[in-house]
Amino acid sequence: MWSTRYLHIGTENRFLTSAWLGTLGCALPGAIAAKRAYPDKPVIALTGDGGFSMVMQDFVTAVHYKMKMIVIVLNNQELSFIKYEQQSAGELNYAIDLPNIDYAGFAENCGGKGYHVETREELERALEKAEQDNVPVIIDAYVDPDAAPLPGKIVWEEAKGYLSFEGKELKEKHRIAKMPPLKTIIRRFS
């Protein structure tokens, strides 16, 4: 979701994403396939922690075959895309929490390299280092758990779903859920 909205990909670059923009677990296998197809090109995978957790064992394959690549794991300890899909359907959130896995430590244990980052400056330094590493790298990037991966346009049915969700949250949990800023929602409302 984030990459399709914010990355500026030039004509010299290739970009691979799932056809439906929500396939969990496709970034790492896609990166391995890209590295196999273009062994001399730099490969960067951008994935959420939920999707990465589903296929993280494939990192061992990248290490085994010495596939130099960078995997950036957006770590917020939840399935955020699913969280907001549930809310837009008017449902309470369930089964979206993930454990805080040490993905950088996992990379090291597999024979790769791992970096923890929490700020933009740390990310920039980690990317510079990762480009110099000759092994697969995981950058465990802690991100804002409240950053909502809202669709580019929110349709009326989704808006009604969000209102229904908030009503249920208030009635059943006696609180108002933290939602994206109103200006963000209004900009996306079609």
Backbone torsions as a table, in degrees:
resi	resn	phi	psi	omega
1	MET	NA	-51.2	-176.8
2	TRP	-66.5	-41.9	-176.5
3	SER	-64.3	-40.5	-179.3
4	THR	-68.9	-24.6	-178.6
5	ARG	-89.0	-35.7	-168.0
6	TYR	-116.6	-18.9	179.5
7	LEU	-77.4	138.1	176.0
8	HIS	-103.6	101.2	-176.4
9	ILE	-96.7	123.5	179.0
10	GLY	-83.6	174.9	-177.7
11	THR	-69.8	-17.0	178.9
12	GLU	-85.2	-6.5	-176.5
13	ASN	-106.1	157.5	173.1
14	ARG	-113.7	144.1	-179.7
15	PHE	-134.5	126.4	-178.9
16	LEU	-119.5	129.6	176.9
17	THR	-143.6	165.6	178.1
18	SER	-70.3	149.3	-176.4
19	ALA	-62.2	-28.6	-175.6
20	TRP	-106.1	7.7	177.2
21	LEU	56.2	29.9	178.9
22	GLY	-158.2	13.5	-179.0
23	THR	-73.6	114.2	178.8
24	LEU	-71.3	134.4	171.8
25	GLY	85.6	18.3	-177.7
26	CYS	-96.8	-15.6	-173.5
27	ALA	-66.1	-49.1	-177.7
28	LEU	-67.4	-49.4	176.3
29	PRO	-60.3	-35.2	176.7
30	GLY	-64.7	-38.8	178.1
31	ALA	-66.5	-40.0	177.8
32	ILE	-63.1	-43.2	177.9
33	ALA	-63.9	-41.4	179.2
34	ALA	-63.8	-41.5	-180.0
35	LYS	-66.9	-36.0	177.1
36	ARG	-65.8	-41.9	-178.7
37	ALA	-73.3	-35.3	-177.4
38	TYR	-129.5	71.5	-172.7
39	PRO	-61.9	-23.3	-178.2
40	ASP	-94.1	-1.3	-178.8
41	LYS	-97.0	147.0	173.8
42	PRO	-69.6	141.4	-180.0
43	VAL	-126.5	129.4	176.9
44	ILE	-127.7	127.5	175.6
45	ALA	-106.0	135.8	177.1
46	LEU	-118.7	118.3	-173.0
47	THR	-142.7	153.5	171.7
48	GLY	-80.2	164.2	-179.1
49	ASP	-67.7	-31.4	178.0
50	GLY	-66.6	-48.2	178.9
51	GLY	-64.5	-41.7	179.4
52	PHE	-64.5	-40.7	-179.3
53	SER	-59.1	-30.1	-178.9
54	MET	-69.1	-27.1	-172.8
55	VAL	-130.6	16.3	-171.9
56	MET	-60.4	-23.0	177.3
57	GLN	-62.7	-22.6	178.5
58	ASP	-68.4	-15.8	176.6
59	PHE	-61.2	-32.7	177.3
60	VAL	-60.0	-37.3	177.6
61	THR	-62.6	-44.7	178.7
62	ALA	-61.7	-40.6	178.4
63	VAL	-66.0	-47.2	-177.4
64	HIS	-57.2	-42.5	-178.2
65	TYR	-93.0	12.3	176.2
66	LYS	51.9	46.5	-179.8
67	MET	-89.1	96.0	179.9
68	LYS	-64.0	119.3	178.3
69	MET	-158.9	165.2	177.7
70	ILE	-119.5	127.3	176.5
71	VAL	-114.0	115.6	177.9
72	ILE	-99.0	116.4	179.8
73	VAL	-99.9	114.8	176.7
74	LEU	-80.2	103.6	-169.5
75	ASN	-101.7	109.6	175.4
76	ASN	-130.3	10.2	176.7
77	GLN	57.6	34.6	173.6
78	GLU	-162.4	162.2	173.9
79	LEU	-88.5	83.5	-172.5
80	SER	-64.4	-40.9	-179.4
81	PHE	-61.3	-43.2	178.8
82	ILE	-66.3	-40.1	178.9
83	LYS	-53.5	-49.4	-176.9
84	TYR	-77.8	-26.1	171.6
85	GLU	-64.5	-42.8	177.8
86	GLN	-61.0	-45.5	-179.1
87	GLN	-64.1	-42.2	-178.6
88	SER	-67.9	-20.2	175.1
89	ALA	-88.2	-0.4	179.2
90	GLY	81.6	16.1	-178.4
91	GLU	-99.5	152.3	171.5
92	LEU	-72.1	154.5	179.8
93	ASN	-74.9	138.5	176.5
94	TYR	-151.9	148.2	175.5
95	ALA	53.8	42.1	180.0
96	ILE	-114.8	-10.5	-177.0
97	ASP	-77.5	139.8	177.0
98	LEU	-121.9	151.6	175.2
99	PRO	-71.3	158.6	177.5
100	ASN	-84.1	89.1	-177.9
101	ILE	-84.2	140.2	177.0
102	ASP	-84.5	85.2	-176.6
103	TYR	-68.1	-33.4	177.1
104	ALA	-65.5	-42.5	176.4
105	GLY	-63.7	-38.7	176.5
106	PHE	-58.7	-45.0	179.8
107	ALA	-58.6	-44.8	-179.9
108	GLU	-63.2	-42.4	-179.7
109	ASN	-65.6	-25.0	178.6
110	CYS	-86.0	-9.1	-178.3
111	GLY	102.5	5.3	175.9
112	GLY	-97.2	-158.9	179.1
113	LYS	-123.6	144.3	-179.2
114	GLY	-134.7	144.4	177.5
115	TYR	-133.0	138.0	171.4
116	HIS	-97.8	133.8	175.7
117	VAL	-136.3	145.5	177.4
118	GLU	-130.1	-10.7	-179.8
119	THR	-129.3	164.2	177.8
120	ARG	-61.5	-39.6	179.8
121	GLU	-63.5	-43.2	177.5
122	GLU	-63.1	-37.7	178.3
123	LEU	-64.2	-45.0	179.0
124	GLU	-59.9	-43.9	178.7
125	ARG	-65.1	-41.5	-179.6
126	ALA	-64.4	-40.2	178.1
127	LEU	-63.7	-40.7	177.7
128	GLU	-61.2	-44.5	178.7
129	LYS	-66.1	-43.7	-177.0
130	ALA	-61.5	-35.3	178.1
131	GLU	-63.1	-27.1	-179.2
132	GLN	-88.0	-20.4	-179.3
133	ASP	-69.3	145.1	179.7
134	ASN	-104.4	22.9	177.5
135	VAL	-132.6	163.7	174.3
136	PRO	-61.4	143.7	-174.8
137	VAL	-125.2	141.2	169.0
138	ILE	-116.1	126.8	172.4
139	ILE	-104.7	111.6	-179.7
140	ASP	-86.6	96.6	-172.4
141	ALA	-101.2	108.6	177.8
142	TYR	-73.5	126.1	-177.0
143	VAL	-122.5	165.3	-178.7
144	ASP	-65.1	117.3	-180.0
145	PRO	-67.7	-14.0	179.6
146	ASP	-96.4	1.2	176.6
147	ALA	-73.8	112.6	-172.7
148	ALA	-86.4	123.2	175.3
149	PRO	-80.9	64.3	-178.4
150	LEU	-69.7	153.1	175.9
151	PRO	-65.3	160.4	179.0
152	GLY	-58.4	-34.9	176.9
153	LYS	-132.3	133.0	176.0
154	ILE	-99.8	122.1	179.5
155	VAL	-89.9	166.0	-174.4
156	TRP	-57.3	-40.2	-179.6
157	GLU	-61.6	-38.8	177.1
158	GLU	-67.6	-41.1	178.6
159	ALA	-60.5	-42.5	177.0
160	LYS	-63.5	-37.6	177.6
161	GLY	-62.6	-44.3	177.8
162	TYR	-60.8	-41.6	177.9
163	LEU	-63.7	-42.1	178.0
164	SER	-62.6	-43.2	177.5
165	PHE	-57.8	-48.6	-178.6
166	GLU	-61.5	-38.5	177.5
167	GLY	-62.8	-43.8	178.3
168	LYS	-65.7	-41.6	179.6
169	GLU	-60.0	-44.2	179.8
170	LEU	-67.2	-44.1	-177.2
171	LYS	-69.3	-45.2	-173.2
172	GLU	-90.2	-31.9	-176.4
173	LYS	-113.6	-2.5	176.7
174	HIS	57.5	42.5	177.2
175	ARG	-155.7	163.5	173.6
176	ILE	-102.7	127.4	-178.5
177	ALA	-70.0	149.7	176.5
178	LYS	-72.9	122.4	-178.5
179	MET	-113.5	165.0	175.3
180	PRO	-60.7	159.2	178.3
181	PRO	-55.9	142.5	-178.2
182	LEU	-56.2	-37.5	-179.1
183	LYS	-63.9	-33.3	177.0
184	THR	-67.6	-44.2	-180.0
185	ILE	-63.3	-45.3	-178.9
186	ILE	-62.5	-42.3	179.0
187	ARG	-60.7	-33.6	-176.6
188	ARG	-89.4	-9.9	-176.7
189	PHE	-76.8	129.9	-177.9
190	SER	-106.7	NA	NA
